[in-house]
Amino acid sequence: MATNNEAVVEIAQTAGKYTSSIVLQADNKYIDVKSILGLFTTLVNTKSYELHVHGPDAEEAKKAVTEVFAKHGLDVKVVAE
């Protein structure tokens, strides 16, 4: 598995550029993607993720964050609300 440190930092930094709420669902846990600590504990143990994005810039945020996940080989599915 790829080292997740880079992925975690890049995902959190990318998410932080948006005002939308960006929440990752993994194994029945919900993690604020802007929280580096939350991501660290989650990306290590889980293989599939669902992304919930709400807010004024949700479309841009979804695109940017999913691109970072894909770049690091992480499988994420954006949940259509």
BELVENJO-V473760 format. One line per field, one symbol per residue. burial: # if it has 16 or more other ideal C-beta (glycine too) atoms within 10 Angstrom, else .. A space follows every 10 residues. Layout:
burial: ???
This chain:
burial: ...#..##.. ##.##..#.# .#####.... #.###..### .##..#..#. ###....#.. ##.###.##. .#.#.#.#.. .
